[in-house]
Amino acid sequence: MTEPSHPTGEFPMPGHPGVPEGLRAYAQPTNADGTFDHDRAGRPKVRRVHLRTHPPTPPQRPDGLVNDADWSWATSAPRRWNTITTKLGDRADDVALALARAGCVGLEHDYRSGTICHPPRGWTPHPDLHAARQEQNRQRAAHRAAQADEARRLAAELIHRPATRPLVAMLTAQRGGPYRDHVIGAARALLADGTITDTNMAATWAAVRWLKRGTKSDYDRDQEPLAEGGQGAVYSGMHKYTRTPIALKQLRYVDEDALRRMRREISFGHRYGEHPNVMPVLDSDPDGRWFVMPLANGSAASHAERLRREARALRDLVTAVCEGLRRPHTDDRIHRDIKPANVLLLDGKWVVADWGLGRQPRGETSIPRQTRTGTGFGSEGFAAPELSSGNPHNVTAAADIYSIGRLIAAILTGGRPEQNLPLLPPSGPWVAVVAEATRHKPTDRPQDVDEFLRLLKDIP
């Protein structure tokens, strides 16, 4: 593309005010024979102004700006501005400028009283666009062919592993595009790092974690929440591509304290979620405003009647909670909010969830006031006395042991404990266990989960 010269065609208007960066204005002759009328000072009169890329470049589709349908429409014929705005709405100005800067179209403007009038009257596609579109189509076809070959190769490697069936189905589907590239990348990473053999790889929700990319639009969610807490609400939903049921937790309001707590919960879920008794985090917002976890089948609160009725059911729950806390406690991380609502049933196993009030190891970032909920620290009735008196950052594993004792008492009595008031089961072997676990002084309780589990030796 060469710049037209005066007087045979258009003439450039360099540096004219109102011309966006990367474009140059060209004046169109006022006469049909390509000449200009002149004013009294001898200056050529301008009827119409065209804005085109400067310096001139071969037309190239702007990355990520318009989809295939919009691109075909935008570059197939001249378009008037009212048609453009009807088609593109609020995007019209941005799309028009991006196409002009990419050399794809020239924008046509009225010129009145020495001023370029905005918005443009419309645009005219560059004459070289046909060749450009053909080259882009060729490149796209080559990419899709290579993508299909790679997808078939990866599917053949994964097909003998039952846990990877959702990935295999997406790899073998006759669909191209960016998400298939994402699936291919996830399959490559999975084969490279060998995590297929890990504990939770056979879970129905494992593919959601493999395909995580921090994009909320990958999930559908119900309008009404399953549960609401002090900082967030939990919704049931579905991963769009694998059709896997999920639960999505998002902040109800955003402030710095709420974000820190949510990020802490996400961190715990990523760090310990491989354990079968810890709720994993499958995907999350890079800023910590939401995260995705598997959809549980209720909590200890909703299963309380069965836990009271069935032999060994409560012991299995308590054992699972202790096992879920074992490694965090070893790493000097304390949950500080064990209660029936935070112990969930997932794939037939009890898991510890909701680590938003968790205490990080000493020396890591932690602000004690962030653990405050309601009138005290932790959840009233289940929080250890030392959480509401003194410094809650200095608590030990004995605080979680206390909360486990209160959880047992709440399930067996069917009532909610009152803060710092004793609550024991009416009778049976659990009475002694709860009494030992909920002593007022932390040093009088079991100091770790192993010492606590030894108290269960007489539980049938």
Backbone torsions as a table, in degrees:
resi	resn	phi	psi	omega
1	MET	NA	124.8	178.6
2	THR	-111.7	149.9	180.0
3	GLU	-71.6	132.0	177.7
4	PRO	-67.0	152.2	-179.2
5	SER	-116.0	149.7	177.5
6	HIS	-78.7	136.6	9.9
7	PRO	-107.8	10.4	-172.3
8	THR	-70.7	-25.8	-178.7
9	GLY	-145.1	-136.8	175.9
10	GLU	-75.4	157.5	173.9
11	PHE	-126.0	144.4	-176.0
12	PRO	-68.9	149.3	175.7
13	MET	-122.8	68.5	-174.2
14	PRO	-62.8	141.9	175.3
15	GLY	71.5	15.1	-178.9
16	HIS	-69.3	134.4	179.4
17	PRO	-62.7	144.9	178.2
18	GLY	93.3	-2.6	179.4
19	VAL	-91.8	120.4	-178.8
20	PRO	-62.0	154.4	179.2
21	GLU	-57.7	139.4	178.7
22	GLY	89.8	-3.1	179.4
23	LEU	-122.8	159.9	173.6
24	ARG	-131.5	147.7	179.9
25	ALA	-93.0	138.1	176.4
26	TYR	-126.4	132.8	-178.2
27	ALA	-89.2	140.7	178.1
28	GLN	-97.6	136.4	-179.1
29	PRO	-57.7	150.4	178.7
30	THR	-85.1	-18.9	-176.9
31	ASN	-107.3	151.2	-177.5
32	ALA	-63.8	-25.3	-178.8
33	ASP	-86.1	10.0	177.4
34	GLY	84.9	12.4	177.2
35	THR	-107.4	167.4	-176.5
36	PHE	-112.2	142.5	164.3
37	ASP	-74.5	159.4	-177.3
38	HIS	-128.7	150.9	176.2
39	ASP	-85.3	-175.5	-176.0
40	ARG	-63.6	-26.2	179.5
41	ALA	-86.1	1.6	178.6
42	GLY	86.6	6.7	179.6
43	ARG	-83.8	138.8	-179.4
44	PRO	-66.3	138.5	174.7
45	LYS	-82.1	141.0	-176.8
46	VAL	-113.2	131.6	179.0
47	ARG	-97.6	-42.5	-173.7
48	ARG	-142.3	146.3	179.5
49	VAL	-121.7	136.1	176.3
50	HIS	-112.6	134.4	175.8
51	LEU	-103.6	126.8	178.9
52	ARG	-136.6	163.7	-176.5
53	THR	-59.9	144.7	177.5
54	HIS	-146.1	126.5	-1.6
55	PRO	-68.6	157.5	-178.4
56	PRO	-58.0	136.4	-179.5
57	THR	-134.4	153.4	173.0
58	PRO	-61.3	141.8	-178.6
59	PRO	-62.6	134.8	-179.5
60	GLN	-141.2	129.0	-178.3
61	ARG	-60.9	128.5	177.7
62	PRO	-65.6	129.5	-178.5
63	ASP	-63.1	130.0	171.7
64	GLY	68.2	10.8	-175.0
65	LEU	-88.7	-51.4	-178.8
66	VAL	-127.1	146.6	178.0
67	ASN	-76.4	177.9	-174.2
68	ASP	-59.2	-42.2	-178.2
69	ALA	-65.6	-43.6	179.0
70	ASP	-65.1	-40.8	-179.9
71	TRP	-61.5	-46.6	179.1
72	SER	-61.2	-42.4	-179.9
73	TRP	-66.1	-42.5	-174.1
74	ALA	-68.6	-27.6	-170.8
75	THR	-113.3	9.7	-176.4
76	SER	-95.0	-20.1	-175.8
77	ALA	-163.7	160.9	172.2
78	PRO	-60.6	144.2	-177.5
79	ARG	-130.3	137.1	174.3
80	ARG	-85.4	155.8	-172.4
81	TRP	-64.8	-35.6	178.8
82	ASN	-66.8	-32.4	175.3
83	THR	-69.5	-39.6	-179.7
84	ILE	-63.4	-45.4	-178.7
85	THR	-70.3	-31.5	175.5
86	THR	-64.4	-38.8	-178.9
87	LYS	-76.0	-45.4	-169.5
88	LEU	-105.0	-14.3	178.1
89	GLY	60.4	-130.8	-175.9
90	ASP	-66.9	-15.3	-179.2
91	ARG	-82.7	-8.1	-168.4
92	ALA	-55.9	-48.8	-177.7
93	ASP	-61.5	-47.3	-178.1
94	ASP	-64.4	-43.3	-179.3
95	VAL	-64.8	-43.9	-179.0
96	ALA	-60.2	-46.1	-179.2
97	LEU	-66.5	-40.4	-179.8
98	ALA	-64.8	-42.1	177.5
99	LEU	-64.3	-40.7	179.2
100	ALA	-65.7	-42.8	-179.9
101	ARG	-67.0	-27.3	178.3
102	ALA	-84.7	4.2	178.0
103	GLY	76.7	13.3	-174.8
104	CYS	-85.0	-33.0	-177.1
105	VAL	-139.5	158.3	168.3
106	GLY	-108.7	133.1	-178.9
107	LEU	-90.5	134.3	-177.1
108	GLU	-105.9	123.3	-176.8
109	HIS	-123.7	148.5	168.5
110	ASP	-74.4	153.7	-179.1
111	TYR	-130.0	109.3	-176.9
112	ARG	-130.5	135.3	175.9
113	SER	51.8	40.7	177.3
114	GLY	74.1	16.2	-176.0
115	THR	-126.9	136.5	173.0
116	ILE	-78.4	122.9	-174.4
117	CYS	-89.3	130.7	176.6
118	HIS	-111.0	150.1	-1.9
119	PRO	-74.2	172.9	179.1
120	PRO	-67.0	162.0	173.9
121	ARG	-71.9	-25.3	-178.9
122	GLY	162.0	-160.6	177.7
123	TRP	-142.4	160.0	176.0
124	THR	-126.4	126.8	-179.3
125	PRO	-63.5	149.2	176.0
126	HIS	-66.3	139.8	-177.8
127	PRO	-63.9	-21.2	-179.9
128	ASP	-85.4	3.5	-174.8
129	LEU	-66.0	-29.7	-179.4
130	HIS	-59.6	-46.2	178.1
131	ALA	-65.8	-38.3	179.0
132	ALA	-63.9	-42.5	178.9
133	ARG	-64.9	-39.0	178.8
134	GLN	-62.1	-42.7	179.4
135	GLU	-65.8	-41.0	178.4
136	GLN	-65.9	-38.5	176.7
137	ASN	-63.6	-39.2	178.3
138	ARG	-63.5	-44.8	179.7
139	GLN	-64.2	-39.6	179.7
140	ARG	-64.8	-42.0	179.5
141	ALA	-64.4	-40.5	178.5
142	ALA	-64.7	-40.7	179.0
143	HIS	-64.1	-42.4	-179.1
144	ARG	-66.4	-36.1	177.7
145	ALA	-65.2	-44.6	178.1
146	ALA	-65.3	-38.8	178.6
147	GLN	-61.7	-44.0	-179.9
148	ALA	-64.4	-40.2	178.7
149	ASP	-63.6	-44.7	179.9
150	GLU	-65.1	-39.8	179.0
151	ALA	-62.5	-42.0	178.5
152	ARG	-64.6	-39.7	179.4
153	ARG	-63.4	-46.0	-179.5
154	LEU	-66.6	-39.4	178.8
155	ALA	-61.2	-38.8	179.7
156	ALA	-64.4	-33.4	178.5
157	GLU	-75.5	-29.2	-174.4
158	LEU	-95.5	-15.9	-167.4
159	ILE	-63.1	-25.1	-178.2
160	HIS	-85.7	1.7	178.7
161	ARG	-108.0	108.7	-174.0
162	PRO	-55.4	-34.6	-176.0
163	ALA	-65.4	-21.6	-174.1
164	THR	-97.4	11.5	-177.5
165	ARG	-55.9	-41.4	177.4
166	PRO	-59.4	-38.9	178.0
167	LEU	-66.3	-42.7	179.7
168	VAL	-60.3	-41.8	-179.7
169	ALA	-61.5	-40.6	179.9
170	MET	-73.7	-33.7	178.7
171	LEU	-67.7	-35.8	-176.5
172	THR	-90.4	-7.6	177.6
173	ALA	-66.9	147.5	-178.8
174	GLN	-83.7	61.1	179.2
175	ARG	-135.6	127.9	176.0
176	GLY	-99.4	-162.8	175.0
177	GLY	106.0	177.0	-175.2
178	PRO	-59.9	-36.3	-176.2
179	TYR	-70.1	-32.5	176.2
180	ARG	-64.4	-36.6	173.6
181	ASP	-59.6	-40.2	178.6
182	HIS	-63.5	-43.0	178.7
183	VAL	-62.7	-42.6	178.4
184	ILE	-60.9	-43.3	178.0
185	GLY	-62.2	-40.7	178.7
186	ALA	-65.0	-40.6	179.4
187	ALA	-65.9	-41.8	177.0
188	ARG	-59.3	-46.9	-179.1
189	ALA	-62.4	-38.7	-178.9
190	LEU	-64.8	-42.9	179.0
191	LEU	-70.5	-31.5	-176.2
192	ALA	-74.7	-39.1	-173.7
193	ASP	-96.0	-6.1	173.5
194	GLY	71.8	18.5	-177.1
195	THR	-75.4	-2.6	179.9
196	ILE	-59.9	-27.2	-177.1
197	THR	-86.7	-2.5	-177.9
198	ASP	-68.1	168.6	-170.0
199	THR	-55.2	-48.4	-171.2
200	ASN	-94.6	12.4	-174.4
201	MET	-69.4	-23.3	-179.8
202	ALA	-87.4	-0.8	-179.2
203	ALA	-67.3	151.5	-178.2
204	THR	-63.2	-24.2	-176.1
205	TRP	-98.3	5.0	-175.3
206	ALA	-60.7	-37.6	-177.8
207	ALA	-63.1	-29.6	178.5
208	VAL	-63.3	-40.3	179.1
209	ARG	-69.1	-38.9	178.5
210	TRP	-62.3	-33.1	-174.2
211	LEU	-96.7	10.5	-177.2
212	LYS	-60.4	142.0	174.9
213	ARG	-150.1	14.0	175.5
214	GLY	67.7	30.1	-177.9
215	THR	-117.2	112.4	-175.3
216	LYS	-65.1	-28.0	-179.5
217	SER	-69.5	-6.8	174.3
218	ASP	-72.8	-6.1	-173.2
219	TYR	-127.4	139.8	166.1
220	ASP	-96.1	145.4	176.2
221	ARG	-139.2	153.9	178.5
222	ASP	-68.7	158.8	179.8
223	GLN	-74.6	-37.5	-177.4
224	GLU	-97.3	136.7	-177.9
225	PRO	-73.5	151.0	171.2
226	LEU	-73.1	-36.8	-177.8
227	ALA	-156.0	152.6	176.6
228	GLU	-130.1	138.1	177.8
229	GLY	-123.5	-165.0	-177.3
230	GLY	-65.8	-36.0	-175.6
231	GLN	-113.1	-24.3	-173.2
232	GLY	-143.2	171.1	175.5
233	ALA	-125.9	144.7	-178.7
234	VAL	-111.7	129.4	-178.9
235	TYR	-119.6	143.2	169.5
236	SER	-80.5	152.4	-177.2
237	GLY	-165.5	-161.4	-174.6
238	MET	-147.4	136.9	170.2
239	HIS	-75.6	121.0	-169.5
240	LYS	-60.6	-34.7	-169.8
241	TYR	-90.8	-31.6	177.9
242	THR	-102.9	-9.3	-177.0
243	ARG	58.9	35.6	179.0
244	THR	-92.0	129.1	175.8
245	PRO	-63.3	138.8	179.9
246	ILE	-140.2	169.0	169.5
247	ALA	-119.0	133.7	-179.0
248	LEU	-116.2	122.6	177.8
249	LYS	-106.7	129.6	178.3
250	GLN	-136.2	154.9	179.9
251	LEU	-67.0	138.7	175.6
252	ARG	-80.2	-29.6	174.5
253	TYR	-147.3	155.1	-174.0
254	VAL	-117.0	114.3	166.2
255	ASP	-138.4	173.5	-172.2
256	GLU	-63.7	-38.4	179.2
257	ASP	-64.7	-45.4	-179.6
258	ALA	-62.6	-40.7	178.5
259	LEU	-63.1	-41.0	179.1
260	ARG	-62.7	-42.0	-179.7
261	ARG	-65.5	-42.8	179.4
262	MET	-64.7	-42.4	178.0
263	ARG	-62.6	-35.4	177.4
264	ARG	-65.3	-42.9	178.4
265	GLU	-63.1	-41.1	177.8
266	ILE	-63.1	-42.3	-179.7
267	SER	-61.4	-45.2	178.3
268	PHE	-62.2	-43.3	-178.2
269	GLY	-64.2	-37.1	176.7
270	HIS	-71.1	-39.3	-174.1
271	ARG	-71.7	-40.3	-172.3
272	TYR	-116.4	3.1	-173.8
273	GLY	-67.3	-12.7	175.7
274	GLU	-71.3	-20.2	180.0
275	HIS	-72.7	137.2	-176.5
276	PRO	-65.3	-11.6	179.6
277	ASN	-113.3	21.5	174.6
278	VAL	-126.3	132.1	178.2
279	MET	-67.2	120.9	-179.2
280	PRO	-81.8	155.8	169.5
281	VAL	-100.2	123.4	-176.2
282	LEU	-90.8	-35.2	-177.5
283	ASP	-158.5	157.1	-177.4
284	SER	-158.8	157.4	175.2
285	ASP	-70.8	131.8	178.3
286	PRO	-55.7	-27.0	179.6
287	ASP	-91.6	-6.2	176.9
288	GLY	84.6	22.9	-178.9
289	ARG	-87.7	-19.4	179.6
290	TRP	-156.5	159.7	170.7
291	PHE	-152.2	164.0	-176.6
292	VAL	-116.8	138.6	175.9
293	MET	-137.4	166.6	175.9
294	PRO	-62.1	152.0	178.1
295	LEU	-82.0	116.8	-177.7
296	ALA	-83.4	163.0	178.1
297	ASN	-102.8	58.6	177.0
298	GLY	92.3	174.8	-178.4
299	SER	-118.4	174.9	175.7
300	ALA	-60.4	-30.7	178.1
301	ALA	-65.7	-43.5	-178.5
302	SER	-75.6	-18.7	179.0
303	HIS	-103.2	14.3	-172.8
304	ALA	-58.3	-42.4	-178.5
305	GLU	-61.8	-43.7	178.0
306	ARG	-65.2	-38.2	-179.9
307	LEU	-64.6	-33.0	176.5
308	ARG	-74.2	-31.2	-170.5
309	ARG	-87.9	-41.3	-171.9
310	GLU	-87.9	133.3	177.8
311	ALA	-62.6	138.4	177.5
312	ARG	70.7	-9.4	-176.5
313	ALA	-61.7	-45.5	-179.0
314	LEU	-69.0	-38.1	178.3
315	ARG	-62.7	-41.0	178.0
316	ASP	-61.6	-39.9	178.9
317	LEU	-64.3	-48.4	-177.2
318	VAL	-62.7	-40.7	178.3
319	THR	-62.8	-42.2	179.8
320	ALA	-63.4	-41.7	178.5
321	VAL	-61.3	-43.9	179.4
322	CYS	-62.7	-42.1	-179.9
323	GLU	-66.7	-36.7	177.7
324	GLY	-66.5	-28.7	-179.4
325	LEU	-89.2	-12.8	-171.0
326	ARG	-58.7	-55.5	-176.8
327	ARG	-67.7	-44.3	175.0
328	PRO	-55.9	-42.5	178.4
329	HIS	-62.1	-40.8	177.7
330	THR	-60.1	-34.2	179.2
331	ASP	-86.9	10.8	179.9
332	ASP	63.8	37.2	173.2
333	ARG	-113.9	128.7	-175.2
334	ILE	-116.0	134.6	-176.5
335	HIS	-69.7	-50.5	176.3
336	ARG	69.4	8.2	178.2
337	ASP	-148.2	40.7	176.3
338	ILE	-71.4	124.2	177.3
339	LYS	-161.0	165.7	-175.9
340	PRO	-56.2	-35.5	-178.1
341	ALA	-69.7	-18.7	-177.6
342	ASN	-102.6	10.0	173.3
343	VAL	-116.0	113.7	-169.9
344	LEU	-114.2	153.4	177.6
345	LEU	-97.6	114.8	-176.7
346	LEU	-127.2	118.2	179.7
347	ASP	51.1	40.5	176.6
348	GLY	81.3	3.3	179.6
349	LYS	-123.5	146.0	177.1
350	TRP	-81.8	134.7	-179.6
351	VAL	-128.8	147.0	175.5
352	VAL	-86.1	128.0	-176.7
353	ALA	-126.6	176.6	173.8
354	ASP	57.2	75.5	-179.4
355	TRP	-95.2	20.1	-175.3
356	GLY	-62.1	-26.7	178.2
357	LEU	-98.7	11.5	-176.5
358	GLY	-61.5	145.3	177.7
359	ARG	-92.7	122.1	175.6
360	GLN	-75.6	163.3	178.8
361	PRO	-58.2	151.1	177.4
362	ARG	-57.7	135.0	-178.6
363	GLY	98.8	-19.0	174.7
364	GLU	-91.5	163.3	-175.4
365	THR	-62.7	125.0	176.3
366	SER	-162.7	132.1	179.9
367	ILE	-115.6	112.5	-173.4
368	PRO	-51.6	-38.2	-175.7
369	ARG	-64.6	-17.8	179.9
370	GLN	-69.5	-15.1	-179.5
371	THR	-87.4	-0.4	-175.9
372	ARG	-76.2	127.0	173.7
373	THR	-136.1	135.6	179.9
374	GLY	66.2	-127.8	-176.2
375	THR	-100.6	-4.2	-178.8
376	GLY	-144.8	-151.6	178.1
377	PHE	-108.7	143.8	-174.5
378	GLY	71.8	-153.4	179.7
379	SER	-106.4	126.4	-175.1
380	GLU	-57.0	133.5	-179.0
381	GLY	95.8	-28.2	179.8
382	PHE	-110.7	-18.7	-177.4
383	ALA	-74.4	140.3	177.0
384	ALA	-65.0	149.4	-178.0
385	PRO	-54.6	-35.3	-176.4
386	GLU	-69.8	-13.8	177.3
387	LEU	-75.1	-23.5	-179.9
388	SER	-108.4	4.7	175.8
389	SER	-140.2	130.4	-176.7
390	GLY	87.2	-152.6	-176.2
391	ASN	-102.9	111.9	-177.1
392	PRO	-67.4	-13.8	178.0
393	HIS	-74.8	-18.2	-176.6
394	ASN	-94.3	8.7	-178.7
395	VAL	-70.7	161.7	179.8
396	THR	-116.5	-175.1	177.8
397	ALA	-58.3	-22.2	179.5
398	ALA	-61.6	-25.0	177.2
399	ALA	-66.5	-41.7	177.0
400	ASP	-69.2	-34.8	177.0
401	ILE	-61.0	-42.8	177.6
402	TYR	-58.0	-46.2	-177.6
403	SER	-65.4	-34.1	176.2
404	ILE	-63.9	-41.5	177.2
405	GLY	-60.5	-42.6	178.6
406	ARG	-67.2	-35.4	176.3
407	LEU	-61.3	-44.7	178.7
408	ILE	-60.4	-46.3	-178.3
409	ALA	-63.4	-40.9	-179.4
410	ALA	-63.4	-41.1	-179.1
411	ILE	-68.0	-44.4	-175.0
412	LEU	-74.5	-28.7	-179.8
413	THR	-94.0	-19.7	-177.1
414	GLY	76.1	10.2	-179.6
415	GLY	-119.4	165.9	177.6
416	ARG	-94.3	129.9	179.8
417	PRO	-64.7	149.0	172.2
418	GLU	-99.5	142.0	-172.3
419	GLN	-57.0	127.0	174.6
420	ASN	66.1	9.7	173.7
421	LEU	-103.8	134.1	-177.1
422	PRO	-60.8	144.9	174.3
423	LEU	-145.2	115.1	-178.7
424	LEU	-121.3	152.0	173.1
425	PRO	-59.6	152.8	-176.8
426	PRO	-62.1	-32.6	-179.5
427	SER	-169.6	174.4	175.1
428	GLY	99.0	178.5	-174.7
429	PRO	-68.8	-17.0	-180.0
430	TRP	-73.6	-17.0	-177.4
431	VAL	-59.6	-48.1	-178.1
432	ALA	-66.1	-37.4	179.9
433	VAL	-62.5	-47.9	-178.8
434	VAL	-65.5	-40.9	-179.7
435	ALA	-60.0	-44.4	179.5
436	GLU	-66.9	-40.3	-174.9
437	ALA	-72.7	-24.9	-172.0
438	THR	-111.4	25.3	174.1
439	ARG	-61.8	147.8	-172.1
440	HIS	-65.0	-43.7	-178.0
441	LYS	-83.7	129.2	-179.2
442	PRO	-56.6	-35.6	-177.6
443	THR	-70.5	-15.6	179.2
444	ASP	-88.2	-7.3	-179.4
445	ARG	-94.5	169.5	168.2
446	PRO	-58.0	140.0	-172.9
447	GLN	-93.5	-11.4	176.6
448	ASP	-154.2	173.6	-173.9
449	VAL	-68.9	-30.3	178.5
450	ASP	-66.3	-43.4	177.4
451	GLU	-64.0	-37.4	177.8
452	PHE	-67.7	-43.3	-177.9
453	LEU	-62.5	-27.5	177.4
454	ARG	-65.2	-22.8	177.1
455	LEU	-69.4	-17.0	-176.1
456	LEU	-87.0	4.6	-174.6
457	LYS	-61.4	-26.5	-179.9
458	ASP	-97.2	2.7	178.5
459	ILE	-81.7	125.0	-177.3
460	PRO	-68.4	NA	NA
